[in-house]
Amino acid sequence: MHMDSQNAVLFLSRMGAELRFELLRLLAPNDIVIGCEGRLRRCFPTGVVAVARSRVFDPGFLQPFLDVFAELIKMPRLSYDDVENPKLVNKIVMGVLLSIGRSLEDETTFIYKHVREEALMEVSPLGSSQFWRRSPL
């Protein structure tokens, strides 16, 4: 599930009697990119949780859970210049999943990659203000 407004993708896969939820943050948060000198080190996935299928498919859980994702998918992103952390997905949704499931952080192979992001700094004609923009790629 791609949630552009949340700068995130949530992968869902089946592992026997459990469902595995993996969160990927697409672009690094602005403050990390601006403060980084040289190559930025990224980690994928950002979070991993396993939940029993019976708990996920319980009607009292499933419909409200799907309603949240329907809203997240519909939310528009303001611009690629304003990339936010996927706070709703990472903090709330993954937190809910963790409360009824278990973390797979110790059992997951994480991929670490050095990346270079295109960020352009511009000095404002009015003085000290600096603006910047990032490539959507």
C-alpha positions as CSV (number, residue, x, y, z in Angstrom):
1,M,0.0,0.0,0.0
2,H,1.5,3.3,-1.1
3,M,0.6,6.3,1.0
4,D,2.2,9.3,-0.8
5,S,1.0,11.8,1.7
6,Q,2.8,9.9,4.4
7,N,5.9,9.3,2.4
8,A,5.6,5.6,3.1
9,V,4.8,2.1,1.6
10,L,3.5,-0.7,3.8
11,F,4.2,-4.2,2.5
12,L,2.0,-7.0,3.7
13,S,3.0,-10.6,3.4
14,R,1.8,-13.9,4.8
15,M,4.0,-16.0,7.1
16,G,2.0,-19.1,8.0
17,A,-0.6,-18.1,10.6
18,E,0.7,-14.5,10.8
19,L,0.7,-11.5,8.6
20,R,4.0,-9.5,8.3
21,F,3.7,-5.7,8.0
22,E,6.9,-3.9,6.7
23,L,7.1,-0.2,6.6
24,L,9.4,1.6,4.1
25,R,10.0,5.4,4.2
26,L,10.4,6.5,0.6
27,L,12.4,9.7,1.0
28,A,14.5,10.6,4.1
29,P,13.1,13.3,6.3
30,N,14.1,16.9,5.4
31,D,16.1,17.5,8.6
32,I,18.3,14.4,8.0
33,V,19.0,15.3,4.4
34,I,19.9,19.0,5.2
35,G,22.1,18.0,8.2
36,C,24.0,15.2,6.4
37,E,27.5,15.8,5.1
38,G,28.5,13.4,2.3
39,R,26.4,10.2,1.7
40,L,23.3,9.6,3.7
41,R,22.9,6.1,5.2
42,R,19.4,4.7,4.9
43,C,17.9,1.6,6.4
44,F,15.1,-0.5,4.8
45,P,12.6,-1.6,6.1
46,T,11.9,1.1,8.7
47,G,9.7,-1.2,10.9
48,V,8.5,-4.8,10.9
49,V,5.6,-6.3,12.8
50,A,4.0,-9.8,12.7
51,V,0.3,-10.1,13.7
52,A,-1.8,-13.3,13.9
53,R,-4.1,-13.5,10.9
54,S,-7.1,-14.3,13.2
55,R,-6.5,-10.9,15.0
56,V,-6.2,-9.0,11.7
57,F,-9.3,-10.6,10.1
58,D,-11.4,-10.0,13.2
59,P,-14.3,-7.7,11.9
60,G,-13.9,-5.4,14.9
61,F,-10.3,-4.7,13.9
62,L,-10.2,-5.1,10.2
63,Q,-12.8,-2.6,9.0
64,P,-11.5,0.4,11.2
65,F,-7.9,-0.5,10.2
66,L,-8.9,-0.5,6.5
67,D,-10.8,2.8,6.9
68,V,-7.6,4.4,8.3
69,F,-5.6,3.3,5.3
70,A,-8.3,4.5,2.9
71,E,-8.0,8.0,4.4
72,L,-4.2,7.9,4.3
73,I,-4.1,6.9,0.7
74,K,-6.6,9.8,-0.2
75,M,-4.6,12.5,1.6
76,P,-2.8,14.8,-0.8
77,R,0.8,15.6,-0.5
78,L,1.5,19.3,-0.5
79,S,4.7,19.1,-2.5
80,Y,7.9,17.2,-2.8
81,D,9.7,20.1,-1.2
82,D,8.0,19.3,2.1
83,V,8.7,15.6,2.8
84,E,7.6,14.6,6.2
85,N,8.2,11.5,8.3
86,P,5.4,9.0,7.9
87,K,4.2,9.9,11.5
88,L,0.7,8.5,11.1
89,V,1.9,5.2,9.7
90,N,5.1,4.8,11.8
91,K,3.8,6.0,15.1
92,I,0.1,5.2,15.2
93,V,-0.6,2.4,12.7
94,M,2.6,0.5,13.4
95,G,2.1,1.1,17.2
96,V,-1.4,-0.4,17.0
97,L,-0.1,-3.4,15.1
98,L,2.7,-3.9,17.6
99,S,0.2,-3.8,20.5
100,I,-1.7,-6.8,19.0
101,G,1.4,-8.5,17.4
102,R,5.1,-8.8,17.9
103,S,8.2,-7.0,16.6
104,L,10.3,-8.8,14.1
105,E,13.3,-6.4,14.5
106,D,15.5,-9.2,15.7
107,E,14.5,-11.7,13.0
108,T,14.6,-9.3,10.0
109,T,17.5,-8.7,7.6
110,F,17.8,-5.0,7.2
111,I,19.3,-3.4,4.1
112,Y,21.6,-0.4,4.7
113,K,22.5,1.7,1.8
114,H,24.4,4.9,1.3
115,V,22.5,7.3,-0.9
116,R,23.0,10.8,-2.3
117,E,19.9,13.0,-2.6
118,E,19.6,16.0,-4.8
119,A,19.0,19.0,-2.6
120,L,19.4,22.6,-3.9
121,M,20.2,25.4,-1.6
122,E,19.1,28.9,-2.6
123,V,19.9,32.2,-0.8
124,S,16.9,34.5,-0.7
125,P,17.3,37.9,-2.3
126,L,16.0,39.4,0.9
127,G,18.9,38.4,3.0
128,S,19.7,35.4,5.2
129,S,16.7,33.2,4.5
130,Q,17.6,30.0,2.7
131,F,15.2,27.9,0.7
132,W,15.8,24.5,-0.7
133,R,14.1,21.9,-2.7
134,R,14.6,18.2,-3.3
135,S,14.3,16.1,-6.4
136,P,11.1,13.9,-6.4
137,L,13.3,11.1,-7.8
